[in-house]
């Protein structure tokens, strides 16, 4: 917040308060005062620990009242005197200036504006009005990355990620929970999704190799126009949740590459349950052991090619054919037929989805 604005408020209060009043920052430096000679001087409250300052305190003939939106107060008002009137003045000034600061931050702080847009906390009709007030370029291409901390450390991942993206006019980093950090990144209009995956991997590698903090990253689609940032954020959320169900070995998940998993994720669980009962005979899928399920997985990975799958599994071709026949007998589906293989693949994913019971947005 501008010191000039603080000084303007103090100047207006000066006539109503017949004492020296002002504001110090968290270093004890006077940044506004009714006595202009005090501005820039260091107050005697420097010995006070702002990390603990929540209530009024007194130093060398002045009454102080800390204020600010953060856990550690950013500022403190001071009033000349230590009597009851000084305490009341300090309390009233602290409340007033705290509210003014909050209003100013909400109106003029770009990071707070972007956070409200991403979390859909601002009316869509007001988005461009606010953007113009902040001289904010609303029509460039951006993407939202959601980083979820899976193995926390004493080091602040938020601070590290902020330092990785120092250009506060283009890139915005903010917390939405203790474990979730959002990066809104300005990008070139035709950027390749693989480049964004490389960026996410770079962030992940920095945190894991240097600070022993592991994260998963969900990447939304690239959007042009600030209004669609909320959609990109929701897509990044879905990417993380769907990845947690279907791609447990991946740490970087892009919404565009979710494929059929995205469709399954959006289906009602009752419909999924009905589909499973129709596809599989009662208990037929449960009768498949781990070795058989592994065989099926490799068969799909090798595009239903019997010879290539048997080679990768180090088994004889006839052994693989026998296993496929066994699957056909149990489930009624012949995985060597493309249509049957599709149904079986989707059914396995649906079963996995129902077992995971993911959170939806």
Buried (B, 14 or more C-beta within 10 A) or exposed (E): BEEEBBBEBBEEBBEEBEBBBBBBBBEBBBBBBBBEEBBEBEBBBEEBEBEEBEEBBBBEEBBBBBBBEEEEBBBBBBBBBBEEBBBEBBBBBBEBBBEBBBEBBEEBEBEBBBBBBBBBEBEEEEBBEBBEEBEBEBEBBBBBBBBBBEEBBEEBBBEBBBEBBEEEEBBBBBBBEEEBBBBBBBBEEEBEBEEBBEBBEEBBEBBBEEBEBBBBBBBBBBBEEBBBBBBBBBBBBBBBBBBBBBBEEBBBBBBBBBEEBBEBBEEEEEEBEEBBEEBBEEEBBEEBEEEBEEBBEBBBEBEBEBEBBBEBBEBEEEEBEEBBEBBBEBBEBBBBEEEBBEBBBBBBBBBBBBEBEBEEE
